[in-house]
Amino acid sequence: QVQLVESGGGLVQDGGSLRLSCAASGRTVSRSVMRWFRQAPGKQRELVASISTGGRTDYADSVKGRFTISRDNAKNTVYLQMNSLKPEDTAVYYCNCHYGWDDYWGQGTQVTVSS
């Protein structure tokens, strides 16, 4: 069974930084497409960043140049480094593991950016 455990969320001021972690078990992150989504109150869940099995990264336009997705294969963990945070980045952030027809989700971690 695949389990994803996120950590690293919190309260930060406008312009600050946070690093989210997603520790995976039951599935090797380097053999899956790993993604970060976020959902703000009253809004749909949106894709923020992804990293393919080959290491290709993609980002939503709203976070390009500010967020960086990476993975540590030895720790089987995926990260989301978030810099220059803005109040509009406030949301619950979810880690997602996608392979084949399957998707697995973490429980989410709250990120709040104060102005």
C-alpha positions in Angstrom: 0.0 0.0 0.0 1.3 3.4 -0.9 1.4 6.0 1.8 2.4 9.7 1.4 3.2 11.8 4.5 3.6 15.6 4.0 5.3 17.9 6.3 6.8 21.4 6.4 3.7 23.6 6.1 3.1 26.5 8.4 2.6 30.3 8.7 5.1 32.5 6.9 5.2 36.2 6.0 4.8 37.6 2.5 8.2 37.0 0.7 9.2 34.2 3.0 10.1 30.6 2.2 9.1 27.1 3.2 10.1 23.6 2.1 7.5 20.9 2.0 8.4 17.2 2.2 6.5 14.2 1.1 7.9 10.9 2.4 6.7 7.9 0.4 6.4 4.3 1.4 5.1 1.4 -0.7 6.2 2.9 -3.9 9.6 4.2 -5.2 9.3 7.9 -6.0 11.8 7.7 -8.9 9.5 5.2 -10.6 6.4 7.4 -10.4 5.3 10.8 -11.5 5.3 12.8 -8.3 3.2 15.9 -8.1 2.2 18.7 -5.7 -1.3 20.1 -5.8 -2.9 22.8 -3.7 -6.4 23.8 -2.8 -7.4 27.1 -1.5 -10.8 27.7 0.3 -13.6 27.8 -2.2 -11.3 26.9 -5.1 -10.6 23.7 -7.1 -7.5 21.7 -6.5 -4.8 22.8 -8.9 -1.5 21.2 -10.0 1.5 23.2 -8.8 4.5 21.1 -9.8 5.5 17.7 -11.1 8.6 15.6 -11.6 8.7 12.7 -14.0 10.5 9.4 -13.7 13.2 10.9 -15.9 13.5 13.9 -13.7 11.7 16.4 -15.9 10.0 19.1 -13.9 7.0 21.2 -14.8 5.3 24.1 -13.0 2.1 26.1 -13.0 2.7 29.5 -14.4 1.8 31.1 -11.1 4.8 29.5 -9.3 7.4 29.4 -12.1 10.7 30.9 -10.9 9.6 30.7 -7.2 9.0 27.0 -6.5 11.2 24.1 -7.1 10.3 20.4 -7.0 12.9 17.8 -6.3 13.4 14.3 -5.0 15.8 12.4 -2.9 15.8 8.8 -4.2 17.8 7.5 -1.2 15.2 8.9 1.2 12.3 8.1 -1.1 11.1 11.7 -0.5 9.9 14.5 -2.7 10.3 18.2 -1.8 8.7 21.5 -2.8 10.9 24.4 -2.1 8.8 27.6 -2.1 10.4 31.0 -2.2 9.1 34.5 -2.5 5.8 33.3 -1.1 2.7 35.4 -1.6 -0.7 35.6 0.2 -2.3 33.9 -2.9 -0.1 30.9 -2.3 -2.1 30.2 0.9 -3.7 26.7 0.5 -3.6 23.1 1.6 -0.8 21.4 -0.3 -1.1 17.8 -1.3 1.5 15.3 -2.5 0.4 13.0 -5.2 1.9 9.8 -6.6 0.8 8.8 -10.0 1.6 5.6 -11.9 -0.4 3.7 -14.5 -4.1 4.2 -13.7 -3.5 4.9 -10.0 -3.3 8.0 -7.9 -2.3 8.2 -4.3 -2.6 11.3 -2.0 -1.2 12.5 1.2 -3.3 14.1 3.9 -2.2 17.6 3.0 -0.3 20.3 4.8 -1.5 23.9 5.4 0.5 26.8 4.1 -0.5 30.2 5.2 1.2 33.4 3.9 0.4 36.5 5.7 0.5 40.0 4.1 
